[in-house]
Amino acid sequence: MTSPPAPRWHRHPVLRFAVLVTLLGAFGLLLLLAPPDLRAIPDAVDRLGPLAPVAAVLVGAALLVVLVPRTLITVAWGALFGPLGGAGYTLAAAFLAALLGFAVGRWLGRDFVAERVRGRLARLDGWFTRQSIFGVITVRLLPIGGFGLVSYGYGTTGARLLPYLAGSIIASVPSAFGYAAIGSAVVSPGSINWFAVAPATFGLFATAVIIWRWRRAERRRSGGAAPD
């Protein structure tokens, strides 16, 4: 009679969740002790030439994954690539980072959370599971954590991937254009194209309308639902 195969760490939700917590702690400690030095990036951009935009997206995504603030990256990319290019590359990086953070959080943390949430936490997890694009936008705009940390956190919930990705990018648009325009103005204040700020203004207005409509719909839904 053959003995059953030895259990592996990735089959145990507790161990996987411990790996996730350790990973995030290591990223936070690294960021505290050795913050990224962006002064060498302009020379690297010059050397890469036409490949610089691809590198900007990949490096930006990697920095977001290790919890570097998106504001810092967006301002730096705006200084290097201009307001429109900086915003575009930052948004592409945000998409990749949101996808990767969600995937890692889902693999390492979802089983642990799903097996242990009770009461109000279970209702909160259910809210994330039912969440629409508008709900993701609201969470992304709340000052509850950096872009990367929220991405990992979403993976541990029952949130659906497509609304999560769409809401994450829509919520990032206003600040992407705004901070990229600021970064561009820092290095070349006389040449900034003020039309680059227009998407940020529009994005802020659109985001406010979306949040208002979503909250109104939520109040209607809760008013018509039976109390717990």
Disulfide bonds with the S-S distance in Angstrom:
none
